[in-house]
Amino acid sequence: PAGLSRPLAGIVWSNGARYTTWWTNNPEEIHGINFLPVTAGSLYLGRSPTAMTDNWNLLLTQNGGPPTEWAGILWSALATADPALALQQLEANPGASVEAGDTRARTEHWIRTLAATGPVDATVSADCPTATVFADDLARTYAAWNPGPDPLTVRFSDGFGMVVAPGDLIAAQRGLCPSDLAAPFGVLSQSDITEFVTAFLAGLPQADLNGDGFHALADVSAFVAGFLQGCDP
C-alpha cells in the first residue's frame, strides 16, 4: 500500500499492513516471523534471491546492525540466497542465541548444507513436488524424497533423473560444463583442451574457472569435470 513506509509487513489486515508485530516492534522478530518455521518447505525462498538479499539489508538498517536475538532464523533465511554470507555470520557468532523453538544444531545443518551445495537452482524443475536442485559454480546437486510405498522415478528438466526407493531421501551430484561456468571455450572439443591449457599456463583470466583469482588444481578439475560429467566433448 502507498502508506507503507517499508517493503515488508509483520501484520497484514484486510485494509492495511504495518511493519510491526502484535507483541513487539523489534525488527528481528518482524522479519523473522515471516520465516518461521524453517523447514524443507522454506526452500521456496531461494527462488527469489534478490528479494531475500534486500530483506537482509533492510533488517540490518532497521536493526542498527546484525541480528542477535533470532539470529539462527534470520541467517537461515539469508542462506537461501547467499549461503556463503550466512555461513560467515554463523561462524563469526558462535554464541548467538536462537529462537525459542529452534536449535543451534538445526541452524548449523541448514546453513552448512546450503554452503556446500549452493542455493536453490530455480532454472531446473522436477516432475514431482518433493524434489529440488541446488547449484554452485562447479556442480548441481539433485535431491528427492519418496514418501510413497513404491519406487519413484524423478525426472528433472535438464535431462537428469534418479530412482528413489520408498521412504528414501537421496541426493546426486553432477558437474557443470565449463560453458555453464561462463568460461569462454563454448562447445567442448579437442581445441578447447589446448586453449585451456595454454591460458592456464599463461595465467590468463579465462582459465580461472572458479573465479577465485588463482590458477590452481580446482580450475583444472572444473575443466575435466566438464568432459566427465554430462558434457559433450
N, C-alpha and C positions, 0 to 999 in steps of 0.2 A: 504493500500500500504506500501511497505517496507520503503518508505521515510517519512511516517507519524510518528511523534515522540510521539503522544498521541493516546489512543484508542477511540477518539471521534473527529468528524468533525463538524464544523459550516457551512462550504461551501463544496459542492461536485460538481465537474465538470465531464465532460466525460473522462478526462485524469488525474484526480488527486483530492486531497482533502486537506483542511487546517483547522487547529484549530484556527479559527477566524470567524468574520462576515464581511459583506461589509461595516459596519459603525463603528465597534469598535473591540478592542481586549480584552474587559472586559470578564473574564471567566464566570461571572454570566449570561451574555447575550448569550455567546457561548453555554452554557449548556441549558439555559432557552428557547432559540429559538427552540430547539428540542422538547420542551414540550407544547408550545403554540398552541391553547388554551387548558386549562384544562376543559374537559367535561366528560360525562359518557364514551365516546369513549376512554378516556385516561386510562381506567382500564386495557387495554391490557398490560400496563407497568408492572402491578403486576404479570404477568406470567413469568417475568424474574427478580426475586427479587435480585439475586446476581449481575446482571448487573446494577441494579438501585443503590445498595449499593456501588458498585465500582465507579459508576458515581458520587455519592455524595462525596466519599472520594477523587476522583480526583479533584472535584471542590474545596474542602477545601484546597488542596495542591496548586492548581493554583491560587486560590483567596487569599491565605495567611490568611484564616480564614473563618468563616461562612458568608453567603450572607447578604447583607444589602440593595441592590437596587431592585432586583427581588426576594426577599425572599419568597413571597407568592407562586410564581410559582415553585420555587425550593423545598420548603417544601412540596408542593402538590405532586410533582413527587416522593420525598423521601417517602411520606406516602403510596404509592402503594406497597412499600417493607417493610418499618419499620414505621408504623403509630405512635407507641409509641415515637420514637425518633423525628418524625416530630411534634407531639403534644408538646413535651418538648421544642423544638425550638420555636414553636408558643407562648407558654405561657411565655417563658423567654424573648421574644422580642415583647412586646405589641405595641411598637411604630414603628416597622419595616415598611418600605414602600412596596407598592405593584406595580406591573407592570401597566402601564397606562390603559390598557384595562381590568384590573382585579379589584376586590374589596376585602376588608378585610372580608366582610360577606361571600363571596364565599369561601375564603380560610378557614375561621373558620368552615363552614359547611362541607367542603370536608374532612378536617383533623380530625375533631371530629367524623364524621360518621365512617371513617375507623378505628379510635382508638376504637370506640365502637363495631364495627362488626368484626374487624380483617381484614387483607388484602385479596385479591382475593385468592380463593382456586382453583388452577388450576387442582386439581385432580378430580374435579367434573365438568361435562359439562351439557349443556341443549340442548333440541331439537329445540330451537328457538334462533335467534341471539340477542334478546332483553332481555335476562335473564343472570344472573351471580350468583356466590356463593362466600360468604366471610366466613372466619373461624378464630376463636381464639382458645384458649386452651379448652374452655368449650362448644362451640356451633358453628353450621353452620347457616348462615343467607342466605336465598334464596330470591332473588329479581327478579321480572319480570315486564315488561311493555307490555301492549297490545295496539298497535297503530291501530288495525283494528276495524271493525264495529260489529264483533261477539265475543262471549266469546272464550277465548283461553285457552286450556289445555296445561300446560307446564310440561314436564317430565324431571327429572334430572337423571344422570347416576347412582346415588347411590340409586335410587328407590323412591325418594321423588317426589311429584307432587303437583300442585296447579292449580286452575282455576282462570283466570284473566278476569274481566269484560272489555268490550270495553272502551278504553281510560284510563284505570286504571294502576297505578303503585303500586304494593303491595310487601310486604316482610313477610316472615315467618321464624321462628327460630326453630331449632331442636337441642337438646343437643347431645353432642358426648358421645359415650360409654367410660367408663373408660379405656377400652383396647385401644381406639383411643388416650387417653391421655398418653399412654406409661406406664400405671400402670401395675404392674406385676400380675394381677389377671386372665388374659386370658379370657376364656368364662365364663360369669357370672353365678353363681349358689349359692345355699344356703351357701356352704362352703366359698365362696368368701366374703359374708357378715361377717362371723365370722373372716376371715383372715383380712379384712379391719379394723373392729372394734378393733381387738387385736393390729394391727400395729398402729392404730390411738392413742389408749390409751397409748401405749408404746413409742409414739413419734418417730416411725421408719420412715426413708426417703420415703419408698414406699407408705405411707399414705398421703404424701404431694402432692396431685394430681395437684395442680396448680403451684407447683414449687417455691412458694414464701418464703420457708424456715420456714414456720409456720404450725402448725396443728390447724385448725380453722374450723368454720362453712362452709366456702367456699369449703373445701375439702369434707365434708360430703354431701353438696349439689351436688357436682360434681358426687359423687358416686351414690346418689339417682337418679340423672338425667339419669344415665345410664340405670336404670330399667324402668323409666317412659317415656323416650323419645327415642324410636327406638332401644332399646337393648333387646335381648332375655335372660330373667333371667333363 
